[in-house]
Amino acid sequence: MFLRMSEAKQHIVYRRAKMRSNAVSWPFCDAINCYFSKIACRDSHQGSHKRISRRFALGNDINHLRIYARNFFKQLSCWIHSIFIYSTRRHFLIFGRSQINLHKKTENVNHAFFMSFGLTKVLWQPARHGMEKVLKLFRKKARESKGLVGISEQSNGIGIALVEYREDGAPRLACCDFAFCEEGHGRHRAMTELIGRHNLESFPCVGVMALGSYDLLQIVPPDVADNERDEAVRWQVSELINYPIEDAVVDHFEVPTRGHEARAYVVVTPVDKVRKKVDFLRGSKLAVHAIDIPELAVRNFAAYLPESAKGVGILFFGPQQGTIMIIRERQIYLTRSIPVGLSQLYEFSDAPPSSEGSENLEFLNLLDSISLEVQRTFDFYERSSALTPIDNLLVAPTERPIPDLIPYLDNYLNADVRLLDLNSAFEVNEFLSPEIQARCIMAIGAALREFEVE
């Protein structure tokens, strides 16, 4: 026997479905009631006689309930989709506390990237203010936490770190792990397993761009008004990159010069690389909070080193290149690339000498090149900043020890050269071996990024 669904009967369906099924929550019943009302109005207008079974009206046939619910949410999705205005897309990069409009325009999308020391947020802009409350129901919120997750990718795996903050504001490294995996589809599965193993789903996270996947250019800032400087810098570097400036994310940050000629560093990277990084992190059930570059990740943990107060040099290596940085009181004064990477150091350090009793000349040439670049960096810093010379150089750990690297630099440079050890920089949950520090050092630096819980 069949009944026609009247408004009174819809109310009965709504009430009985709520009372008879614990699996059906109030918002779900509201959705079903809204959908039935829409059908009743449409059928009444068209003069049709839609029938609904008594069993479904009584809430006994949950399968039919699911079918109607699925249809409702499909229509709801189309409805929300239709009220958006798809037009211009703008990208923003924030360094420090300044916000810079990058004037990035693409078609058919209306959302904005925000980067604060690499911060990347995706914000959908609804066409109607009234839809903001509706959209909040469908947004995936970050888990309320006093900590931040850092993620760094390497050629052989993924490093992850979680930094939490005590009541006094001091950081604590709660966990640090590394998963070996090759690049490709297996990397996403390894990442998901790593997140699940430490129960980090929906945590706010900071990803780190790979060394060499962006350009870090040093310029003299244009002498223009503050509100015109961003566009002037963008125009200034347009001829220094080998891809269209329209497809790039650009921002700059100035460095202290103490009365000398002003200098600034410009970060330029294709927007596709940033989008790929964000999609990877979001696909791993993380709430993307930021995208950093390695130099800024190093700056983050260097702020907790005791040597940072008077200035410290930090040397670290990527697969194809190295970087020497000078950091003082949480500010980057100088950073330079070194054309020597881990692949070269591993290759020539393992190579046998040309003859018995002779030295490995190729390896010594690499060490000479590194020491010369470090010394030039120290000299330039001393001339341009009018500050005391750098007395300490910390070398970041590597997965495989590089013989004679630290002793050679210690003998050549007028500075105390030693291995960087994060165990003494801040509180750690477990002792960090040099190997795990080498694999996760960028993830740790990213997790130490300043973060305030909203």
C-alpha positions as CSV (number, residue, x, y, z in Angstrom):
1,M,0.0,0.0,0.0
2,F,1.3,3.4,-1.0
3,L,0.8,6.9,0.4
4,R,1.5,10.3,-1.0
5,M,4.1,12.3,0.8
6,S,2.4,15.4,2.2
7,E,4.1,18.0,4.3
8,A,2.7,16.5,7.5
9,K,4.0,13.1,6.5
10,Q,7.4,14.5,5.7
11,H,7.5,15.8,9.3
12,I,6.6,12.3,10.6
13,V,9.4,10.8,8.4
14,Y,11.8,13.2,9.8
15,R,10.8,12.6,13.4
16,R,10.6,8.8,13.2
17,A,13.9,8.5,11.2
18,K,15.6,10.4,14.0
19,M,14.1,8.4,16.8
20,R,14.4,4.9,15.2
21,S,18.0,5.1,13.9
22,N,20.9,6.1,16.1
23,A,23.0,6.2,12.9
24,V,20.9,9.1,11.6
25,S,22.0,12.3,13.2
26,W,20.0,15.5,13.3
27,P,21.9,17.3,10.5
28,F,21.4,14.2,8.3
29,C,17.6,14.2,9.1
30,D,17.5,17.9,8.3
31,A,19.1,17.2,4.9
32,I,16.5,14.4,4.2
33,N,13.6,16.6,5.2
34,C,15.0,19.4,3.0
35,Y,15.3,17.1,0.1
36,F,11.8,15.7,0.5
37,S,10.3,19.2,0.7
38,K,12.0,20.0,-2.6
39,I,10.6,16.9,-4.2
40,A,7.1,17.6,-2.9
41,C,7.1,21.1,-4.2
42,R,8.4,20.1,-7.6
43,D,5.9,17.2,-7.9
44,S,3.0,19.4,-6.9
45,H,4.0,22.0,-9.5
46,Q,4.2,19.4,-12.2
47,G,1.0,17.7,-11.2
48,S,2.7,14.3,-10.7
49,H,1.8,11.8,-8.0
50,K,5.1,10.6,-6.5
51,R,4.7,7.6,-4.2
52,I,6.9,6.6,-1.4
53,S,6.5,3.3,0.4
54,R,5.2,3.1,3.9
55,R,8.2,1.1,4.9
56,F,10.5,3.9,4.0
57,A,8.2,6.4,5.7
58,L,8.5,4.4,8.9
59,G,12.3,4.4,8.6
60,N,12.6,0.6,8.3
61,D,14.3,0.5,4.8
62,I,17.6,2.2,5.4
63,N,18.8,1.3,1.9
64,H,16.2,3.6,0.3
65,L,17.1,6.2,2.9
66,R,20.7,6.1,1.7
67,I,19.7,6.4,-1.9
68,Y,17.7,9.5,-1.3
69,A,20.5,10.9,0.9
70,R,23.1,10.4,-1.8
71,N,20.9,12.1,-4.4
72,F,20.4,15.0,-2.0
73,F,24.1,15.5,-1.5
74,K,24.7,15.4,-5.2
75,Q,22.2,18.1,-5.8
76,L,23.6,20.1,-2.8
77,S,27.1,19.9,-4.2
78,C,25.9,21.2,-7.6
79,W,24.0,24.0,-5.8
80,I,27.1,25.1,-3.9
81,H,29.2,24.8,-7.0
82,S,26.9,27.0,-9.0
83,I,27.1,30.0,-6.6
84,F,30.8,30.4,-6.9
85,I,32.2,32.9,-9.3
86,Y,35.1,31.4,-11.1
87,S,37.4,34.2,-12.3
88,T,40.8,35.4,-11.2
89,R,43.3,33.7,-9.0
90,R,45.8,35.6,-6.9
91,H,48.8,34.3,-5.1
92,F,50.2,35.9,-2.0
93,L,53.6,35.5,-0.3
94,I,54.2,36.7,3.2
95,F,57.7,37.1,4.6
96,G,57.8,38.2,8.2
97,R,54.6,40.2,8.7
98,S,54.3,41.9,5.3
99,Q,51.8,40.7,2.8
100,I,52.7,41.0,-0.9
101,N,50.2,40.5,-3.8
102,L,52.0,38.5,-6.4
103,H,49.4,39.4,-9.1
104,K,49.2,35.8,-10.3
105,K,46.3,35.3,-12.7
106,T,44.9,32.1,-14.1
107,E,41.5,31.1,-15.4
108,N,38.5,29.2,-14.0
109,V,39.6,29.2,-10.4
110,N,39.0,31.6,-7.6
111,H,41.2,30.9,-4.6
112,A,44.3,32.4,-3.1
113,F,47.6,31.0,-2.0
114,F,49.1,32.5,1.1
115,M,52.7,31.9,2.1
116,S,54.2,33.1,5.3
117,F,57.8,32.2,5.3
118,G,56.3,29.9,2.7
119,L,52.8,29.7,4.3
120,T,50.3,28.2,1.9
121,K,46.6,28.3,2.6
122,V,43.8,27.6,0.2
123,L,40.8,29.9,0.7
124,W,37.6,29.5,-1.3
125,Q,35.9,32.8,-1.7
126,P,32.0,32.3,-1.9
127,A,30.0,34.6,-4.0
128,R,27.5,35.1,-1.2
129,H,28.3,35.9,2.4
130,G,25.4,33.7,3.5
131,M,27.1,30.6,2.2
132,E,30.1,31.0,4.5
133,K,28.3,29.1,7.3
134,V,27.3,26.3,4.9
135,L,30.8,25.9,3.6
136,K,32.2,25.6,7.1
137,L,30.3,22.3,7.4
138,F,32.3,20.8,4.5
139,R,35.7,22.1,5.3
140,K,38.3,19.8,6.8
141,K,39.5,21.5,9.9
142,A,43.0,21.1,11.3
143,R,43.1,19.2,14.6
144,E,43.4,21.5,17.6
145,S,47.0,21.2,18.6
146,K,49.8,23.2,20.1
147,G,52.2,21.6,17.7
148,L,53.2,21.7,14.1
149,V,54.3,18.9,11.7
150,G,57.2,19.3,9.4
151,I,57.5,17.2,6.2
152,S,60.6,17.0,4.0
153,E,61.1,14.8,0.9
154,Q,64.4,13.3,-0.2
155,S,65.3,11.1,-3.1
156,N,65.2,8.0,-0.9
157,G,62.3,8.8,1.4
158,I,60.2,11.2,3.5
159,G,61.2,12.8,6.8
160,I,58.6,13.8,9.4
161,A,58.8,15.8,12.7
162,L,56.3,17.0,15.2
163,V,57.2,19.9,17.5
164,E,55.0,20.8,20.4
165,Y,55.3,23.8,22.7
166,R,55.2,23.8,26.4
167,E,53.3,26.3,28.5
168,D,56.4,28.5,28.8
169,G,56.7,28.6,25.0
170,A,59.7,26.3,24.8
171,P,59.7,23.8,21.9
172,R,59.8,20.1,22.3
173,L,60.5,17.6,19.5
174,A,57.7,15.1,20.2
175,C,58.5,12.7,17.3
176,C,60.9,12.3,14.4
177,D,60.8,9.6,11.8
178,F,61.8,8.7,8.3
179,A,60.3,6.3,5.8
180,F,62.4,4.9,3.0
181,C,60.6,5.0,-0.3
182,E,61.3,5.7,-4.0
183,E,59.7,8.5,-5.9
184,G,56.4,7.7,-7.5
185,H,53.1,6.2,-6.4
186,G,54.7,4.3,-3.5
187,R,55.6,7.6,-1.9
188,H,52.0,8.6,-1.3
189,R,51.4,5.2,0.4
190,A,54.5,5.5,2.5
191,M,53.5,9.0,3.6
192,T,50.0,7.9,4.6
193,E,51.4,5.0,6.6
194,L,53.9,7.4,8.3
195,I,51.1,9.8,9.3
196,G,48.9,7.0,10.6
197,R,51.7,5.4,12.6
198,H,52.1,8.6,14.6
199,N,48.4,9.5,14.7
200,L,49.0,12.8,12.9
201,E,45.9,12.9,10.7
202,S,44.5,16.5,10.3
203,F,47.5,18.1,12.0
204,P,48.7,21.4,10.6
205,C,51.8,20.8,8.6
206,V,54.6,22.7,6.9
207,G,56.2,21.2,3.8
208,V,59.7,22.0,2.5
209,M,60.6,22.6,-1.1
210,A,63.5,20.5,-2.4
211,L,66.8,22.3,-2.6
212,G,67.3,23.5,-6.2
213,S,63.5,23.5,-7.0
214,Y,63.4,27.3,-6.8
215,D,65.7,30.3,-7.4
216,L,67.0,32.4,-4.6
217,L,68.4,35.6,-6.2
218,Q,70.2,38.5,-4.5
219,I,69.3,42.0,-5.7
220,V,69.5,45.6,-4.7
221,P,65.9,46.6,-3.8
222,P,64.4,49.1,-6.2
223,D,64.1,52.6,-4.8
224,V,60.4,53.0,-5.1
225,A,57.5,53.5,-2.7
226,D,56.5,50.6,-0.5
227,N,53.2,50.0,-2.2
228,E,55.1,49.7,-5.6
229,R,58.1,47.7,-4.5
230,D,56.5,44.2,-4.9
231,E,55.7,44.9,-8.6
232,A,59.1,46.5,-9.2
233,V,60.9,43.5,-7.7
234,R,58.8,41.2,-9.9
235,W,59.7,43.1,-13.0
236,Q,63.4,43.3,-11.9
237,V,63.7,39.5,-11.7
238,S,61.7,38.7,-14.8
239,E,64.8,38.6,-17.0
240,L,66.8,36.5,-14.5
241,I,64.7,33.3,-14.8
242,N,64.2,31.0,-17.7
243,Y,60.4,30.7,-17.5
244,P,57.6,33.3,-17.9
245,I,57.2,35.5,-14.8
246,E,53.4,35.1,-15.2
247,D,53.8,31.4,-14.2
248,A,56.0,32.2,-11.1
249,V,55.4,32.9,-7.4
250,V,57.7,35.7,-6.5
251,D,58.5,37.4,-3.2
252,H,61.5,39.0,-1.5
253,F,62.9,39.7,2.0
254,E,65.5,42.2,2.9
255,V,68.6,41.5,5.0
256,P,70.2,43.7,7.6
257,T,73.1,45.7,6.3
258,R,74.0,48.1,9.2
259,G,74.3,51.2,7.0
260,H,75.8,49.6,3.9
261,E,74.1,49.2,0.6
262,A,70.6,47.6,0.9
263,R,70.3,44.0,-0.2
264,A,67.4,41.6,-0.6
265,Y,66.8,38.0,-1.5
266,V,64.1,37.1,-4.0
267,V,62.4,33.7,-4.0
268,V,61.1,32.6,-7.4
269,T,59.5,29.3,-8.1
270,P,57.0,28.0,-10.6
271,V,53.5,27.9,-9.2
272,D,53.0,24.3,-10.5
273,K,55.7,23.1,-8.1
274,V,54.0,24.7,-5.1
275,R,50.7,23.3,-6.2
276,K,52.1,19.8,-6.5
277,K,53.6,20.0,-3.0
278,V,50.3,21.2,-1.5
279,D,48.3,18.5,-3.3
280,F,50.7,15.8,-2.0
281,L,50.4,16.9,1.6
282,R,46.6,17.3,1.4
283,G,46.3,13.9,-0.1
284,S,48.1,12.5,3.0
285,K,45.3,13.7,5.3
286,L,47.2,16.7,6.6
287,A,46.0,20.3,7.0
288,V,48.5,22.3,4.9
289,H,49.6,25.3,6.9
290,A,52.8,26.4,5.1
291,I,55.4,25.7,2.5
292,D,59.0,26.6,3.4
293,I,62.2,26.7,1.6
294,P,65.3,25.0,3.2
295,E,67.0,28.2,4.0
296,L,64.1,29.3,6.1
297,A,63.9,25.9,7.8
298,V,67.5,26.2,8.7
299,R,66.9,29.7,10.1
300,N,64.1,28.2,12.3
301,F,66.3,25.8,14.2
302,A,69.4,28.0,14.1
303,A,67.4,30.5,16.3
304,Y,67.7,28.0,19.2
305,L,71.5,27.5,18.9
306,P,73.5,29.3,21.5
307,E,76.0,30.5,18.9
308,S,73.2,32.4,17.0
309,A,73.4,35.4,19.3
310,K,76.8,36.4,18.0
311,G,76.3,35.0,14.5
312,V,76.9,31.4,13.3
313,G,77.7,29.9,9.9
314,I,75.8,26.7,8.9
315,L,76.9,24.5,6.0
316,F,74.5,21.9,4.6
317,F,74.4,19.8,1.5
318,G,71.8,18.6,-0.9
319,P,72.2,15.9,-3.6
320,Q,73.7,18.3,-6.2
321,Q,74.6,21.4,-4.3
322,G,75.5,22.8,-0.9
323,T,74.6,26.0,0.9
324,I,76.5,28.2,3.3
325,M,74.4,30.5,5.5
326,I,75.2,33.1,8.1
327,I,72.4,33.6,10.7
328,R,72.4,36.1,13.6
329,E,69.6,36.6,16.1
330,R,67.1,34.8,14.0
331,Q,67.8,36.8,10.8
332,I,69.4,35.6,7.6
333,Y,72.4,37.9,6.8
334,L,73.8,35.9,3.9
335,T,73.3,32.7,2.0
336,R,75.2,31.3,-0.9
337,S,75.1,28.2,-3.0
338,I,78.2,25.9,-3.3
339,P,78.5,23.9,-6.6
340,V,79.4,20.7,-4.6
341,G,76.7,18.2,-3.5
342,L,76.5,14.9,-1.6
343,S,76.7,12.9,-4.8
344,Q,80.1,14.3,-5.6
345,L,81.4,14.0,-2.1
346,Y,80.3,10.4,-1.8
347,E,81.7,9.5,-5.2
348,F,85.2,11.0,-4.7
349,S,85.6,10.2,-1.0
350,D,85.1,6.5,-1.8
351,A,87.4,6.5,-4.9
352,P,90.8,4.9,-4.3
353,P,93.9,7.0,-4.8
354,S,95.5,7.0,-8.2
355,S,98.6,5.2,-6.8
356,E,99.7,3.6,-3.6
357,G,100.7,6.1,-1.0
358,S,99.2,9.1,-2.9
359,E,96.3,11.2,-1.8
360,N,92.8,11.3,-3.4
361,L,93.4,14.5,-5.4
362,E,89.8,14.7,-6.7
363,F,88.4,14.6,-3.2
364,L,90.9,17.2,-2.0
365,N,89.9,19.5,-4.8
366,L,86.3,19.3,-3.7
367,L,87.3,20.2,-0.1
368,D,89.3,23.1,-1.4
369,S,86.3,24.4,-3.4
370,I,84.1,24.2,-0.3
371,S,86.5,25.9,2.0
372,L,87.1,28.7,-0.5
373,E,83.4,29.4,-0.9
374,V,83.0,29.4,2.9
375,Q,85.9,31.8,3.4
376,R,84.5,34.2,0.7
377,T,81.2,34.2,2.4
378,F,82.7,35.0,5.8
379,D,84.7,37.8,4.3
380,F,81.8,39.3,2.4
381,Y,79.7,39.2,5.6
382,E,82.4,41.0,7.6
383,R,82.7,43.8,5.0
384,S,78.9,44.3,4.4
385,S,77.6,44.1,7.9
386,A,80.3,45.8,10.0
387,L,79.9,43.1,12.7
388,T,82.3,40.9,14.4
389,P,83.7,38.0,12.4
390,I,82.0,34.6,12.5
391,D,83.8,32.3,15.0
392,N,81.7,29.1,14.6
393,L,80.8,27.0,11.6
394,L,78.4,24.1,12.1
395,V,78.2,21.4,9.4
396,A,74.9,19.6,9.1
397,P,75.1,15.8,9.5
398,T,75.0,13.6,6.4
399,E,73.6,10.0,6.2
400,R,77.1,8.7,5.3
401,P,80.0,10.3,7.1
402,I,82.3,12.3,4.8
403,P,85.9,11.6,5.9
404,D,88.2,14.6,6.6
405,L,85.5,17.2,5.7
406,I,85.3,18.8,9.2
407,P,89.0,18.5,10.0
408,Y,90.0,20.0,6.7
409,L,87.7,23.0,7.1
410,D,88.8,23.4,10.7
411,N,92.4,23.7,9.6
412,Y,91.7,26.0,6.7
413,L,89.2,28.5,8.2
414,N,89.7,30.9,11.1
415,A,86.6,29.5,12.8
416,D,85.7,26.6,15.1
417,V,84.2,23.9,12.8
418,R,82.2,21.1,14.3
419,L,79.2,18.9,13.6
420,L,75.7,20.3,14.1
421,D,73.9,18.5,16.9
422,L,70.2,19.4,17.6
423,N,70.0,17.3,20.7
424,S,71.4,20.3,22.8
425,A,69.4,23.0,21.0
426,F,66.0,22.1,22.5
427,E,64.1,19.3,24.3
428,V,63.8,16.1,22.3
429,N,61.6,13.1,23.1
430,E,64.3,10.6,22.0
431,F,68.0,11.0,21.3
432,L,68.6,12.0,17.7
433,S,71.4,10.0,16.0
434,P,73.4,11.8,13.3
435,E,71.7,9.6,10.7
436,I,68.2,10.6,11.7
437,Q,69.2,14.2,11.9
438,A,70.5,14.1,8.4
439,R,67.3,12.6,7.1
440,C,64.9,14.8,9.0
441,I,66.8,18.1,9.7
442,M,64.6,20.1,7.2
443,A,61.4,18.6,8.6
444,I,62.5,19.6,12.1
445,G,63.3,23.1,10.9
446,A,59.9,23.3,9.2
447,A,58.1,22.1,12.4
448,L,59.9,24.8,14.4
449,R,58.3,27.5,12.3
450,E,56.4,30.1,14.4
451,F,52.8,28.9,14.7
452,E,49.8,30.1,16.6
453,V,46.8,28.0,17.1
454,E,43.7,29.7,15.7
